[in-house]
Amino acid sequence: MRPVPNWAVATAAAAPVLLVAGWTVAQARQPVGYDPVRDTISELAGQDATDAWIMVVALVLLGCCYLSVAAVLHAAGLPSRFLLAIGGVATIALVAFPRPPVGGSLSHGVAATVAVLALVLWPAGSALRLPRGHDTEHPTRPEPPWAFRRAVGLSTTLVLLALFGWCAFEVTSGSRTGLAERVTAVAVSLWPLLAVLSARRAHLAWSTGGTIRVGPDLPTIGVVPPDPLGPPSGPTPGRPDRLP
């Protein structure tokens, strides 16, 4: 089991902070008509947004956080890491295809959909590689971190899919699109942090429990181990030692 570096924990923790801080500062710069419950995050980085660079920088850094975590979170397995990396790239791509002042943008819609779906499905990616039940081929292999167990990963994806469905409903026929998008974005950004903390805790438990030291370390310099093929040392059983 590979260790999780400290910078990965800090990067994962920075993702939700960057997201919330970005839209908080950016929406404070918008005209009075902007409503965070009704209007989306993409409008803060749109072509007609005031100081759109604030949300642009936040989205780019957010995507970089996802890519960094995907690069080092080996406990998640390759399918999950690949989906998380796709979500990071698609998040950055939102900046390359900003929302136009009037109407929609197909490129922006595709990038947003790919980003959300990848980030929603990546917790369940661990179910594609983990064996069912006990691993008879590797009985000494440590248990996977709780965040990457089959039941946890699938349950997390189901919850995030429900939030994604709420977003889709609000976009098509609702009036709280901004609220649904913000709740979903925060939930999606929190899971990498929980996954990193889970992997780090599992590695610490595995590394400290793998070897047990009994008693103090004794010096071995000058000590010659006995020859297992030679005659036994000490008095011979059944024969008393003769005095010279």
C-alpha positions in Angstrom: 0.0 0.0 0.0 1.5 3.3 -1.1 1.6 6.3 1.2 -0.5 9.4 0.6 1.7 12.5 0.6 0.9 15.5 2.8 0.5 17.8 -0.2 -2.3 15.5 -1.6 -4.3 16.0 1.6 -3.8 19.8 1.3 -4.8 19.8 -2.4 -7.9 17.8 -1.8 -8.9 20.1 1.1 -8.4 23.1 -1.1 -10.9 21.9 -3.8 -14.1 22.8 -1.9 -12.6 25.9 -0.4 -11.6 27.2 -3.9 -15.1 26.4 -5.2 -17.0 28.1 -2.5 -14.7 31.1 -2.1 -14.6 31.5 -5.9 -18.3 31.8 -6.4 -18.8 33.9 -3.2 -16.3 36.5 -4.3 -17.4 36.4 -7.9 -21.2 36.8 -7.2 -20.4 39.7 -5.0 -19.0 41.5 -8.0 -22.1 40.9 -10.2 -25.0 43.4 -10.7 -27.9 43.4 -8.3 -30.0 41.2 -10.7 -27.8 38.1 -10.1 -29.5 35.5 -7.9 -27.4 32.6 -6.7 -30.4 30.4 -6.1 -31.6 30.9 -9.7 -28.5 31.6 -11.7 -25.7 29.1 -12.3 -22.0 29.1 -11.5 -21.1 29.2 -15.2 -22.6 32.6 -15.5 -20.0 33.9 -13.1 -17.3 32.9 -15.6 -19.4 33.8 -18.7 -18.5 36.3 -21.4 -20.7 39.0 -19.9 -19.8 38.5 -16.3 -18.2 41.2 -14.2 -14.7 40.2 -13.2 -15.1 36.8 -14.8 -11.4 36.0 -14.1 -12.3 35.3 -10.5 -14.4 32.3 -11.3 -12.1 31.3 -14.2 -9.1 31.1 -11.8 -11.2 29.2 -9.3 -12.3 26.6 -11.9 -8.8 26.1 -13.3 -7.4 25.6 -9.8 -10.3 23.2 -9.0 -9.6 21.1 -12.0 -5.9 21.0 -11.1 -6.8 19.8 -7.7 -8.7 16.9 -9.1 -5.9 16.0 -11.5 -3.3 16.1 -8.7 -5.4 13.8 -6.4 -5.9 11.4 -9.3 -2.2 11.2 -9.9 -1.3 10.0 -6.4 -4.5 8.2 -5.1 -3.3 4.7 -5.9 -5.7 3.1 -3.4 -8.6 4.1 -5.6 -7.5 1.9 -8.5 -7.0 2.9 -12.2 -10.7 3.2 -13.2 -11.5 5.6 -10.4 -8.4 7.6 -11.0 -9.1 7.8 -14.7 -12.6 9.1 -14.1 -11.4 11.7 -11.6 -8.7 12.9 -14.0 -11.4 13.2 -16.8 -13.5 15.3 -14.4 -10.5 17.6 -13.7 -9.8 18.1 -17.4 -13.4 18.8 -18.2 -13.6 21.3 -15.3 -10.7 23.2 -16.8 -12.3 22.9 -20.3 -15.3 24.9 -19.0 -13.0 28.0 -19.0 -12.1 27.3 -22.7 -15.8 27.3 -23.6 -17.5 30.1 -21.6 -21.2 30.6 -21.6 -22.3 33.2 -24.1 -24.3 36.3 -23.1 -27.5 35.1 -24.9 -28.5 31.5 -25.4 -26.6 28.4 -24.7 -23.3 26.8 -25.9 -23.1 23.2 -27.0 -19.4 23.0 -26.2 -20.0 24.4 -22.7 -22.9 22.0 -22.1 -20.8 19.0 -23.2 -17.9 20.0 -21.0 -20.1 20.6 -18.0 -22.0 17.3 -18.5 -18.7 15.3 -18.8 -17.2 17.0 -15.8 -20.2 16.3 -13.6 -20.7 12.7 -14.7 -17.1 11.8 -14.3 -16.9 13.3 -10.9 -20.2 11.5 -9.9 -19.1 8.1 -11.2 -15.5 8.0 -10.0 -16.4 6.7 -6.5 -18.0 3.6 -8.0 -14.9 3.0 -10.2 -13.3 1.1 -7.3 -16.0 -1.6 -7.7 -14.6 -2.5 -11.1 -11.3 -3.9 -9.6 -11.9 -5.0 -6.0 -12.5 -8.7 -5.5 -15.7 -10.0 -4.0 -15.3 -11.5 -0.5 -12.0 -12.7 0.8 -9.0 -12.6 -1.6 -7.8 -16.2 -1.6 -4.9 -15.4 -3.9 -3.5 -12.7 -1.6 -4.7 -13.6 1.9 -2.2 -11.1 3.5 -3.3 -8.2 1.4 -4.6 -5.4 3.6 -8.3 -4.4 3.5 -9.0 -1.5 1.1 -9.7 1.9 2.7 -13.4 2.3 3.6 -13.9 4.9 0.8 -13.0 2.4 -1.8 -15.0 -0.5 -0.6 -17.6 -1.7 -3.1 -20.7 -0.8 -1.0 -19.4 2.6 0.0 -18.3 3.5 -3.6 -21.6 2.5 -5.1 -23.7 4.2 -2.4 -21.7 7.4 -2.9 -22.3 7.4 -6.6 -26.0 6.8 -6.1 -26.3 9.8 -3.8 -24.3 12.0 -6.3 -26.4 10.7 -9.2 -29.6 11.8 -7.3 -28.1 15.3 -6.9 -27.2 15.3 -10.6 -30.8 14.4 -11.4 -32.0 17.3 -9.3 -29.7 19.6 -11.3 -31.1 18.3 -14.5 -34.7 18.8 -13.3 -34.0 22.4 -12.3 -32.3 23.2 -15.6 -35.2 22.0 -17.6 -38.3 23.0 -15.6 -37.2 24.4 -12.2 -36.3 27.8 -10.7 -33.6 26.8 -8.3 -30.9 25.8 -10.8 -28.1 27.8 -9.0 -28.9 26.1 -5.7 -29.0 22.6 -7.1 -25.8 23.2 -9.0 -24.0 24.6 -5.9 -25.1 21.7 -3.6 -24.0 19.1 -6.2 -20.7 20.9 -6.8 -19.8 21.0 -3.1 -20.8 17.3 -2.6 -18.7 16.3 -5.6 -15.7 18.4 -4.4 -15.8 16.9 -0.8 -15.5 13.3 -1.8 -11.8 13.5 -3.0 -10.9 14.9 0.4 -12.7 12.1 2.2 -11.1 9.5 -0.1 -7.6 10.9 0.5 -8.1 10.9 4.3 -9.4 7.3 4.1 -6.4 6.2 2.1 -4.0 8.0 4.4 -5.6 6.5 7.5 -5.5 3.0 6.0 -1.9 3.3 5.1 -0.9 4.5 8.6 -2.8 1.6 10.2 -1.2 -0.9 7.8 2.4 0.5 8.2 2.2 0.6 12.0 0.5 -2.8 12.4 2.7 -4.7 10.0 5.7 -5.2 12.3 5.6 -5.7 16.1 8.8 -5.1 18.1 9.2 -7.2 21.3 11.8 -5.9 23.7 14.7 -3.5 23.1 17.0 -3.7 20.1 20.1 -5.7 21.1 23.6 -5.1 19.5 24.6 -7.7 17.0 28.2 -6.7 16.5 30.7 -9.5 17.3 28.0 -12.1 17.9 28.4 -15.2 15.8 25.2 -17.1 15.1 25.4 -20.9 15.8 26.0 -23.3 13.0 22.8 -25.2 12.4 24.8 -28.1 10.8 27.5 -28.3 13.5 27.5 -30.1 16.8 25.2 -28.6 19.5 26.9 -26.2 21.9 26.8 -26.8 25.7 26.8 -30.0 27.6 25.9 -33.2 25.9 22.5 -34.6 27.1 22.9 -37.7 29.2 26.7 -37.1 29.9 27.8 -35.1 32.8 30.5 -32.5 32.2 34.0 -33.7 33.2 36.1 -31.5 35.2 39.6 -31.0 33.9 
